[in-house]
Amino acid sequence: MTILITGGTKGIGLAIARHLAPRGEPLVLGWQGDEAAAQAAVAELAPLARAVRADVGDAAACARLVREAGELDGGPLHIVHSAASIYPTPLLEADLTAFEGAIRTNGLSLLYLVQAALPWLAPGSSIVFISSAGARQVLANYAALGCAKALAESLIRYLVPELAPRGVRINAVAPGLVATTSVAKMAGGEQAAERVLDRGARANPSGRLAEGADYAAVVDFLLGDGARFVQGQVIHANGGAYVP
């Protein structure tokens, strides 16, 4: 079964793609904005991977991305939605146009993808959204991302009764704090990011930050037959940093 991974050429999405590669299934890696990273990811994961550029904040672009993935081998799809757009802002100071764009990219895009994928969602297909503790926990300057991911988690709950009769599963994985370039964008620079990451590692009961295998293994499980009766769940892979 082809696996579509949005945001699959960098950061969390790439870590998931690397973990899933041994399954031997075709990987379609959605990307936007960093062509060099896309080329490097495809080269690393050859011959399984191909990269498709698409802005997931646009419904038409999502439809094109899904169509290219679905037509790759004509079979059903798994979807891992990892793409994210960083817009750090307090709510009262948010530029509404930028905020609405972040909501589309980080939250509403899940619905864009699922609607477009219906022709390629078959019994056994699994959709996994990459969420965050920030969907339920207030974090500084995280409102645009946190509100969007909270929206996506709500969409998941409402999609379950529509997808489950089709034999399609939908769930979310919320990694803990991960050392990616997005942290610097959120924190306001590399030095600030180092402080955030250091505090996060020391505050985590498990004594470290989340690593790729920590959350990618959960995604792998949710795509597999062992999770055939798991629906509408948000699984936090964070070492105990946040316990809902």
Protein Blocks (a to p, Z undefined) as FASTA:
>chain_A
ZZddehklgcjllmmmmmmmmnopacddddehiamlmmmmmmmmpckbccddddfkbmkl
mmmmmmmmmmmnopacddddfbdcdddddfklpcfklmmmmmmmmmmmmmmmmmmmmmmc
cehiacdddddfklmpccehilmmmmmmmmmmmmmmmmmmmmmmnopacddddddddddf
klmmmnopaklmmmmmmmmmmmpmnlpacdfklmmmmmmmmmmmklmmgghiacddehom
acZZ
